[in-house]
Amino acid sequence: MLRNQSLESFDKSQALDQDLSFTYLKTLFSRAHIAFKPQALGFQTSSGAYMNTAFLMSDQNTNVVKIAAFAGTTVQQFKDRKEISGPLPKQIDDVLAYLYLNNPLSSTITGRGQRDDQQGYPTIALREAVVNAVTHRSYFSKSPVQIEIFDDRMTIMSPGPLPGGLNTEAIMSGQTLPRNPNVVAILYRLEYIENYGTGIRRIFDSYQGEESQPHLLAREDFVKMTLPNLNYVPAKKSDVPSFINVVSTDESGSV
């Protein structure tokens, strides 16, 4: 219980770095026509010192999201890797921009006038998985949010257990307990989240009727969401080229 309680308090504690700027965040507030008031946002103590909420939303935030794309279905060969940093809203924006560019599109020609297009990953699932990982991770951990892209799936892993002793059944039922309530409040005002515990359910709803389904794994040190690629077709054995050993012979037929 004490361990879980300590994981809830990061954004409400005083920041070690007090030299903070908010260029990206101020732009977002301006676009949303919301006044940027640090005290009202929970950025400062009564004495004016910055809280970790401010640090996470600042240009100086040192927490990162790491993305790796692999060839095939194993980690044997990298195709690309990327590290995304900055204030949390910027991380969400940059990660989603990268994932949307790497979301495979499959087109099927049918008897109708229009073709059927299907993206490998429902955009709703990508958005909710990324927002949840960045918003609800444990910031006491120095580990990054890690996203791995394979031919058949994508995994989004965030540091820390589910908050407050919740289990996957409770999360799937819609129960919510924000780990970083000040962060949640800011992202809610900027319309990144709904703050109603529906994110995980929307991920599963976006795969409704599909043979492949998402999988949520919660452990003591991490939470991992696996999203299947709906356009993935496993290679058939007949598609694998067979190699025939060619043995040279002389004119008499001798080897």
Phi and psi in degrees as GROMACS dihedral restraints (atoms count N, CA, C in turn):
[ dihedral_restraints ]
;  ai    aj    ak    al  type     phi  dphi    fc
    3     4     5     6     1   -62.9    20    10
    4     5     6     7     1   -37.3    20    10
    6     7     8     9     1   -64.1    20    10
    7     8     9    10     1   -44.7    20    10
    9    10    11    12     1   -66.2    20    10
   10    11    12    13     1   -37.2    20    10
   12    13    14    15     1   -64.6    20    10
   13    14    15    16     1   -39.7    20    10
   15    16    17    18     1   -65.1    20    10
   16    17    18    19     1   -29.0    20    10
   18    19    20    21     1   -73.8    20    10
   19    20    21    22     1   -14.7    20    10
   21    22    23    24     1   -86.5    20    10
   22    23    24    25     1   -12.1    20    10
   24    25    26    27     1  -105.6    20    10
   25    26    27    28     1     5.7    20    10
   27    28    29    30     1   -60.3    20    10
   28    29    30    31     1   -49.0    20    10
   30    31    32    33     1   -72.6    20    10
   31    32    33    34     1   -10.3    20    10
   33    34    35    36     1  -101.7    20    10
   34    35    36    37     1     3.2    20    10
   36    37    38    39     1   -99.5    20    10
   37    38    39    40     1   162.4    20    10
   39    40    41    42     1   -73.1    20    10
   40    41    42    43     1   138.2    20    10
   42    43    44    45     1   -77.2    20    10
   43    44    45    46     1   144.5    20    10
   45    46    47    48     1   -72.1    20    10
   46    47    48    49     1   -37.4    20    10
   48    49    50    51     1   -91.2    20    10
   49    50    51    52     1   118.9    20    10
   51    52    53    54     1  -106.3    20    10
   52    53    54    55     1    -1.5    20    10
   54    55    56    57     1   -99.4    20    10
   55    56    57    58     1    82.3    20    10
   57    58    59    60     1  -117.7    20    10
   58    59    60    61     1   148.3    20    10
   60    61    62    63     1  -130.2    20    10
   61    62    63    64     1   159.0    20    10
   63    64    65    66     1  -135.2    20    10
   64    65    66    67     1    46.6    20    10
   66    67    68    69     1   -59.2    20    10
   67    68    69    70     1   -51.4    20    10
   69    70    71    72     1   -65.7    20    10
   70    71    72    73     1   -43.6    20    10
   72    73    74    75     1   -65.4    20    10
   73    74    75    76     1   -40.0    20    10
   75    76    77    78     1   -62.6    20    10
   76    77    78    79     1   -36.0    20    10
   78    79    80    81     1   -63.6    20    10
   79    80    81    82     1   -43.0    20    10
   81    82    83    84     1   -64.0    20    10
   82    83    84    85     1   -42.6    20    10
   84    85    86    87     1   -65.2    20    10
   85    86    87    88     1   -38.2    20    10
   87    88    89    90     1   -64.2    20    10
   88    89    90    91     1   -43.6    20    10
   90    91    92    93     1   -63.3    20    10
   91    92    93    94     1   -34.3    20    10
   93    94    95    96     1   -85.5    20    10
   94    95    96    97     1     0.2    20    10
   96    97    98    99     1    58.3    20    10
   97    98    99   100     1    42.8    20    10
   99   100   101   102     1  -116.2    20    10
  100   101   102   103     1   132.9    20    10
  102   103   104   105     1   -67.2    20    10
  103   104   105   106     1   133.5    20    10
  105   106   107   108     1   -88.5    20    10
  106   107   108   109     1   102.5    20    10
  108   109   110   111     1  -123.9    20    10
  109   110   111   112     1    98.4    20    10
  111   112   113   114     1   -52.6    20    10
  112   113   114   115     1   -41.6    20    10
  114   115   116   117     1   -64.1    20    10
  115   116   117   118     1   -43.1    20    10
  117   118   119   120     1   -69.2    20    10
  118   119   120   121     1   -24.1    20    10
  120   121   122   123     1   -85.7    20    10
  121   122   123   124     1     0.2    20    10
  123   124   125   126     1    78.2    20    10
  124   125   126   127     1    24.1    20    10
  126   127   128   129     1   -81.2    20    10
  127   128   129   130     1   -23.1    20    10
  129   130   131   132     1  -132.5    20    10
  130   131   132   133     1   151.2    20    10
  132   133   134   135     1   -77.5    20    10
  133   134   135   136     1   176.3    20    10
  135   136   137   138     1   -63.3    20    10
  136   137   138   139     1   -23.6    20    10
  138   139   140   141     1   -90.2    20    10
  139   140   141   142     1    -1.9    20    10
  141   142   143   144     1    96.5    20    10
  142   143   144   145     1     0.4    20    10
  144   145   146   147     1   -75.2    20    10
  145   146   147   148     1   144.0    20    10
  147   148   149   150     1   -73.8    20    10
  148   149   150   151     1   140.0    20    10
  150   151   152   153     1   -92.0    20    10
  151   152   153   154     1   170.5    20    10
  153   154   155   156     1   -66.9    20    10
  154   155   156   157     1   -21.5    20    10
  156   157   158   159     1   -56.7    20    10
  157   158   159   160     1   -46.4    20    10
  159   160   161   162     1   -63.0    20    10
  160   161   162   163     1   -42.4    20    10
  162   163   164   165     1   -59.4    20    10
  163   164   165   166     1   -45.0    20    10
  165   166   167   168     1   -65.9    20    10
  166   167   168   169     1   -28.2    20    10
  168   169   170   171     1   -94.5    20    10
  169   170   171   172     1     0.5    20    10
  171   172   173   174     1   -90.2    20    10
  172   173   174   175     1   165.7    20    10
  174   175   176   177     1   -67.6    20    10
  175   176   177   178     1   -16.3    20    10
  177   178   179   180     1   -93.6    20    10
  178   179   180   181     1     1.3    20    10
  180   181   182   183     1   -54.3    20    10
  181   182   183   184     1   125.6    20    10
  183   184   185   186     1   -96.4    20    10
  184   185   186   187     1    -5.6    20    10
  186   187   188   189     1   -72.4    20    10
  187   188   189   190     1   144.9    20    10
  189   190   191   192     1  -133.6    20    10
  190   191   192   193     1   165.6    20    10
  192   193   194   195     1  -115.9    20    10
  193   194   195   196     1   128.1    20    10
  195   196   197   198     1  -107.9    20    10
  196   197   198   199     1   133.5    20    10
  198   199   200   201     1  -122.0    20    10
  199   200   201   202     1   134.8    20    10
  201   202   203   204     1  -133.1    20    10
  202   203   204   205     1   132.9    20    10
  204   205   206   207     1  -110.8    20    10
  205   206   207   208     1   133.0    20    10
  207   208   209   210     1  -118.3    20    10
  208   209   210   211     1   151.0    20    10
  210   211   212   213     1   -82.1    20    10
  211   212   213   214     1   127.7    20    10
  213   214   215   216     1    84.0    20    10
  214   215   216   217     1  -150.9    20    10
  216   217   218   219     1  -115.1    20    10
  217   218   219   220     1    10.7    20    10
  219   220   221   222     1  -126.9    20    10
  220   221   222   223     1   177.0    20    10
  222   223   224   225     1   -94.7    20    10
  223   224   225   226     1    18.7    20    10
  225   226   227   228     1   -67.6    20    10
  226   227   228   229     1   -35.3    20    10
  228   229   230   231     1  -134.9    20    10
  229   230   231   232     1   120.5    20    10
  231   232   233   234     1   -74.8    20    10
  232   233   234   235     1   140.6    20    10
  234   235   236   237     1  -103.4    20    10
  235   236   237   238     1   -36.4    20    10
  237   238   239   240     1  -163.8    20    10
  238   239   240   241     1   155.8    20    10
  240   241   242   243     1  -147.1    20    10
  241   242   243   244     1   148.8    20    10
  243   244   245   246     1  -150.2    20    10
  244   245   246   247     1   143.9    20    10
  246   247   248   249     1  -121.6    20    10
  247   248   249   250     1   128.0    20    10
  249   250   251   252     1  -119.1    20    10
  250   251   252   253     1   129.4    20    10
  252   253   254   255     1  -130.3    20    10
  253   254   255   256     1  -173.5    20    10
  255   256   257   258     1   105.6    20    10
  256   257   258   259     1  -173.7    20    10
  258   259   260   261     1   -60.3    20    10
  259   260   261   262     1   152.0    20    10
  261   262   263   264     1   -55.0    20    10
  262   263   264   265     1   -43.7    20    10
  264   265   266   267     1   -60.8    20    10
  265   266   267   268     1   -36.8    20    10
  267   268   269   270     1   -66.2    20    10
  268   269   270   271     1   -39.5    20    10
  270   271   272   273     1   -60.6    20    10
  271   272   273   274     1   -45.6    20    10
  273   274   275   276     1   -60.5    20    10
  274   275   276   277     1   -47.1    20    10
  276   277   278   279     1   -61.3    20    10
  277   278   279   280     1   -45.9    20    10
  279   280   281   282     1   -71.2    20    10
  280   281   282   283     1   -39.2    20    10
  282   283   284   285     1   -64.1    20    10
  283   284   285   286     1   -46.7    20    10
  285   286   287   288     1   -64.4    20    10
  286   287   288   289     1   -38.2    20    10
  288   289   290   291     1   -60.4    20    10
  289   290   291   292     1   -41.9    20    10
  291   292   293   294     1   -66.8    20    10
  292   293   294   295     1   -45.0    20    10
  294   295   296   297     1   -67.8    20    10
  295   296   297   298     1   -37.0    20    10
  297   298   299   300     1   -64.0    20    10
  298   299   300   301     1   -36.3    20    10
  300   301   302   303     1   -69.7    20    10
  301   302   303   304     1   -23.4    20    10
  303   304   305   306     1  -108.5    20    10
  304   305   306   307     1    26.1    20    10
  306   307   308   309     1   -98.7    20    10
  307   308   309   310     1   102.7    20    10
  309   310   311   312     1   -62.7    20    10
  310   311   312   313     1   139.8    20    10
  312   313   314   315     1  -111.0    20    10
  313   314   315   316     1   128.3    20    10
  315   316   317   318     1  -111.7    20    10
  316   317   318   319     1   132.0    20    10
  318   319   320   321     1  -117.3    20    10
  319   320   321   322     1   131.9    20    10
  321   322   323   324     1  -118.8    20    10
  322   323   324   325     1   127.0    20    10
  324   325   326   327     1   -85.3    20    10
  325   326   327   328     1   123.6    20    10
  327   328   329   330     1  -116.0    20    10
  328   329   330   331     1  -175.1    20    10
  330   331   332   333     1   -75.0    20    10
  331   332   333   334     1   -10.4    20    10
  333   334   335   336     1   -82.5    20    10
  334   335   336   337     1   169.7    20    10
  336   337   338   339     1   -67.8    20    10
  337   338   339   340     1   -27.5    20    10
  339   340   341   342     1  -106.9    20    10
  340   341   342   343     1   147.2    20    10
  342   343   344   345     1   -81.2    20    10
  343   344   345   346     1   159.2    20    10
  345   346   347   348     1   -97.5    20    10
  346   347   348   349     1   120.9    20    10
  348   349   350   351     1  -107.1    20    10
  349   350   351   352     1   137.4    20    10
  351   352   353   354     1  -141.2    20    10
  352   353   354   355     1   127.5    20    10
  354   355   356   357     1   -82.0    20    10
  355   356   357   358     1   151.2    20    10
  357   358   359   360     1   -60.9    20    10
  358   359   360   361     1   -38.0    20    10
  360   361   362   363     1  -124.9    20    10
  361   362   363   364     1   126.1    20    10
  363   364   365   366     1   -56.0    20    10
  364   365   366   367     1   132.0    20    10
  366   367   368   369     1   -62.0    20    10
  367   368   369   370     1   -30.8    20    10
  369   370   371   372     1   -62.2    20    10
  370   371   372   373     1   -42.5    20    10
  372   373   374   375     1   -64.7    20    10
  373   374   375   376     1   -42.7    20    10
  375   376   377   378     1   -61.3    20    10
  376   377   378   379     1   -47.9    20    10
  378   379   380   381     1   -60.3    20    10
  379   380   381   382     1   -50.0    20    10
  381   382   383   384     1   -66.9    20    10
  382   383   384   385     1   -38.6    20    10
  384   385   386   387     1   -65.7    20    10
  385   386   387   388     1   -42.2    20    10
  387   388   389   390     1   -69.4    20    10
  388   389   390   391     1   -47.5    20    10
  390   391   392   393     1   -60.4    20    10
  391   392   393   394     1   -43.0    20    10
  393   394   395   396     1   -63.0    20    10
  394   395   396   397     1   -43.1    20    10
  396   397   398   399     1   -63.8    20    10
  397   398   399   400     1   -42.1    20    10
  399   400   401   402     1   -75.1    20    10
  400   401   402   403     1   -38.5    20    10
  402   403   404   405     1   -76.4    20    10
  403   404   405   406     1   -42.6    20    10
  405   406   407   408     1  -105.5    20    10
  406   407   408   409     1     7.7    20    10
  408   409   410   411     1   -69.7    20    10
  409   410   411   412     1   165.1    20    10
  411   412   413   414     1   -84.6    20    10
  412   413   414   415     1   119.6    20    10
  414   415   416   417     1   -89.5    20    10
  415   416   417   418     1     0.7    20    10
  417   418   419   420     1   -72.8    20    10
  418   419   420   421     1   -27.8    20    10
  420   421   422   423     1   -78.7    20    10
  421   422   423   424     1   141.1    20    10
  423   424   425   426     1   -88.8    20    10
  424   425   426   427     1    -2.9    20    10
  426   427   428   429     1   -70.1    20    10
  427   428   429   430     1   148.3    20    10
  429   430   431   432     1   -83.6    20    10
  430   431   432   433     1   163.3    20    10
  432   433   434   435     1   -68.5    20    10
  433   434   435   436     1   132.1    20    10
  435   436   437   438     1  -118.7    20    10
  436   437   438   439     1   127.8    20    10
  438   439   440   441     1  -119.0    20    10
  439   440   441   442     1   126.8    20    10
  441   442   443   444     1  -121.9    20    10
  442   443   444   445     1   130.3    20    10
  444   445   446   447     1  -112.9    20    10
  445   446   447   448     1   120.0    20    10
  447   448   449   450     1  -114.2    20    10
  448   449   450   451     1   174.9    20    10
  450   451   452   453     1   -64.5    20    10
  451   452   453   454     1   -34.3    20    10
  453   454   455   456     1  -104.4    20    10
  454   455   456   457     1    -9.0    20    10
  456   457   458   459     1  -164.0    20    10
  457   458   459   460     1   167.6    20    10
  459   460   461   462     1  -132.4    20    10
  460   461   462   463     1   137.2    20    10
  462   463   464   465     1  -118.4    20    10
  463   464   465   466     1   138.1    20    10
  465   466   467   468     1  -122.6    20    10
  466   467   468   469     1   112.8    20    10
  468   469   470   471     1  -117.3    20    10
  469   470   471   472     1   128.1    20    10
  471   472   473   474     1  -117.5    20    10
  472   473   474   475     1   144.9    20    10
  474   475   476   477     1   -70.6    20    10
  475   476   477   478     1   146.5    20    10
  477   478   479   480     1    95.9    20    10
  478   479   480   481     1   156.0    20    10
  480   481   482   483     1   -78.1    20    10
  481   482   483   484     1   176.4    20    10
  483   484   485   486     1   -62.0    20    10
  484   485   486   487     1   140.8    20    10
  486   487   488   489     1   -71.3    20    10
  487   488   489   490     1   150.1    20    10
  489   490   491   492     1    63.5    20    10
  490   491   492   493     1    21.2    20    10
  492   493   494   495     1    78.3    20    10
  493   494   495   496     1    10.6    20    10
  495   496   497   498     1   -65.0    20    10
  496   497   498   499     1   153.1    20    10
  498   499   500   501     1  -116.8    20    10
  499   500   501   502     1   174.7    20    10
  501   502   503   504     1   -63.7    20    10
  502   503   504   505     1   -33.9    20    10
  504   505   506   507     1   -63.2    20    10
  505   506   507   508     1   -41.1    20    10
  507   508   509   510     1   -65.5    20    10
  508   509   510   511     1   -41.9    20    10
  510   511   512   513     1   -63.1    20    10
  511   512   513   514     1   -44.1    20    10
  513   514   515   516     1   -66.0    20    10
  514   515   516   517     1   -24.1    20    10
  516   517   518   519     1   -84.6    20    10
  517   518   519   520     1    -6.8    20    10
  519   520   521   522     1   102.8    20    10
  520   521   522   523     1     1.7    20    10
  522   523   524   525     1   -71.2    20    10
  523   524   525   526     1   140.1    20    10
  525   526   527   528     1  -137.2    20    10
  526   527   528   529     1   144.8    20    10
  528   529   530   531     1  -148.5    20    10
  529   530   531   532     1    93.6    20    10
  531   532   533   534     1   -59.6    20    10
  532   533   534   535     1   131.2    20    10
  534   535   536   537     1   -76.6    20    10
  535   536   537   538     1   -35.8    20    10
  537   538   539   540     1  -121.8    20    10
  538   539   540   541     1    76.8    20    10
  540   541   542   543     1   -61.3    20    10
  541   542   543   544     1   -35.5    20    10
  543   544   545   546     1   -68.0    20    10
  544   545   546   547     1   -39.1    20    10
  546   547   548   549     1   -62.8    20    10
  547   548   549   550     1   -44.6    20    10
  549   550   551   552     1   -57.8    20    10
  550   551   552   553     1   -44.1    20    10
  552   553   554   555     1   -62.3    20    10
  553   554   555   556     1   -40.8    20    10
  555   556   557   558     1   -69.2    20    10
  556   557   558   559     1   -46.1    20    10
  558   559   560   561     1   -66.1    20    10
  559   560   561   562     1   -29.0    20    10
  561   562   563   564     1   -66.7    20    10
  562   563   564   565     1   -43.8    20    10
  564   565   566   567     1   -63.3    20    10
  565   566   567   568     1   -32.1    20    10
  567   568   569   570     1   -90.4    20    10
  568   569   570   571     1     4.5    20    10
  570   571   572   573     1    66.5    20    10
  571   572   573   574     1    31.4    20    10
  573   574   575   576     1   -83.3    20    10
  574   575   576   577     1   -28.7    20    10
  576   577   578   579     1  -135.3    20    10
  577   578   579   580     1   165.6    20    10
  579   580   581   582     1  -100.8    20    10
  580   581   582   583     1   -17.8    20    10
  582   583   584   585     1    57.5    20    10
  583   584   585   586     1    46.8    20    10
  585   586   587   588     1  -137.0    20    10
  586   587   588   589     1     7.5    20    10
  588   589   590   591     1    74.1    20    10
  589   590   591   592     1    26.1    20    10
  591   592   593   594     1  -104.4    20    10
  592   593   594   595     1    -4.6    20    10
  594   595   596   597     1   -59.7    20    10
  595   596   597   598     1   -50.7    20    10
  597   598   599   600     1   -63.5    20    10
  598   599   600   601     1   -41.1    20    10
  600   601   602   603     1   -64.9    20    10
  601   602   603   604     1   -33.9    20    10
  603   604   605   606     1   -67.8    20    10
  604   605   606   607     1   -33.6    20    10
  606   607   608   609     1   -60.0    20    10
  607   608   609   610     1   -49.1    20    10
  609   610   611   612     1   -68.5    20    10
  610   611   612   613     1   -36.3    20    10
  612   613   614   615     1   -63.1    20    10
  613   614   615   616     1   -32.7    20    10
  615   616   617   618     1   -70.0    20    10
  616   617   618   619     1   -15.8    20    10
  618   619   620   621     1  -103.5    20    10
  619   620   621   622     1    12.6    20    10
  621   622   623   624     1   -59.0    20    10
  622   623   624   625     1   132.4    20    10
  624   625   626   627     1    85.1    20    10
  625   626   627   628     1    -4.9    20    10
  627   628   629   630     1   -89.5    20    10
  628   629   630   631     1   148.2    20    10
  630   631   632   633     1   -67.2    20    10
  631   632   633   634     1   -41.0    20    10
  633   634   635   636     1   -89.9    20    10
  634   635   636   637     1   135.2    20    10
  636   637   638   639     1  -125.0    20    10
  637   638   639   640     1   152.4    20    10
  639   640   641   642     1   -63.1    20    10
  640   641   642   643     1   162.8    20    10
  642   643   644   645     1  -138.2    20    10
  643   644   645   646     1   129.2    20    10
  645   646   647   648     1  -107.6    20    10
  646   647   648   649     1   121.8    20    10
  648   649   650   651     1  -119.5    20    10
  649   650   651   652     1   124.5    20    10
  651   652   653   654     1  -119.9    20    10
  652   653   654   655     1   126.3    20    10
  654   655   656   657     1  -126.9    20    10
  655   656   657   658     1  -179.2    20    10
  657   658   659   660     1   -64.7    20    10
  658   659   660   661     1   -30.8    20    10
  660   661   662   663     1  -113.9    20    10
  661   662   663   664     1    -5.5    20    10
  663   664   665   666     1  -160.0    20    10
  664   665   666   667     1   162.6    20    10
  666   667   668   669     1  -127.2    20    10
  667   668   669   670     1   129.6    20    10
  669   670   671   672     1  -126.5    20    10
  670   671   672   673     1   128.4    20    10
  672   673   674   675     1  -107.1    20    10
  673   674   675   676     1   126.8    20    10
  675   676   677   678     1  -108.9    20    10
  676   677   678   679     1   123.7    20    10
  678   679   680   681     1  -110.0    20    10
  679   680   681   682     1   121.1    20    10
  681   682   683   684     1   -75.3    20    10
  682   683   684   685     1   145.1    20    10
  684   685   686   687     1   -80.9    20    10
  685   686   687   688     1   112.3    20    10
  687   688   689   690     1   -68.9    20    10
  688   689   690   691     1   -16.2    20    10
  690   691   692   693     1   -98.1    20    10
  691   692   693   694     1     2.9    20    10
  693   694   695   696     1   -75.5    20    10
  694   695   696   697     1   130.3    20    10
  696   697   698   699     1  -122.7    20    10
  697   698   699   700     1   114.6    20    10
  699   700   701   702     1   -60.2    20    10
  700   701   702   703     1   143.7    20    10
  702   703   704   705     1   -68.3    20    10
  703   704   705   706     1   134.8    20    10
  705   706   707   708     1   -83.3    20    10
  706   707   708   709     1   155.6    20    10
  708   709   710   711     1   -59.5    20    10
  709   710   711   712     1   -34.5    20    10
  711   712   713   714     1   -68.1    20    10
  712   713   714   715     1   -18.6    20    10
  714   715   716   717     1   -82.6    20    10
  715   716   717   718     1   -13.7    20    10
  717   718   719   720     1   -85.6    20    10
  718   719   720   721     1   119.8    20    10
  720   721   722   723     1   -64.3    20    10
  721   722   723   724     1   137.8    20    10
  723   724   725   726     1   -95.4    20    10
  724   725   726   727     1   142.3    20    10
  726   727   728   729     1  -110.0    20    10
  727   728   729   730     1   126.3    20    10
  729   730   731   732     1  -104.9    20    10
  730   731   732   733     1   128.2    20    10
  732   733   734   735     1   -71.0    20    10
  733   734   735   736     1   123.5    20    10
  735   736   737   738     1   -98.8    20    10
  736   737   738   739     1   122.0    20    10
  738   739   740   741     1  -109.4    20    10
  739   740   741   742     1   122.4    20    10
  741   742   743   744     1   -79.6    20    10
  742   743   744   745     1   144.5    20    10
  744   745   746   747     1  -128.8    20    10
  745   746   747   748     1   159.3    20    10
  747   748   749   750     1   -89.8    20    10
  748   749   750   751     1  -178.0    20    10
  750   751   752   753     1   -62.7    20    10
  751   752   753   754     1   -27.7    20    10
  753   754   755   756     1   -80.4    20    10
  754   755   756   757     1    -7.7    20    10
  756   757   758   759     1    94.9    20    10
  757   758   759   760     1    -1.0    20    10
  759   760   761   762     1   -80.1    20    10
  760   761   762   763     1   148.6    20    10
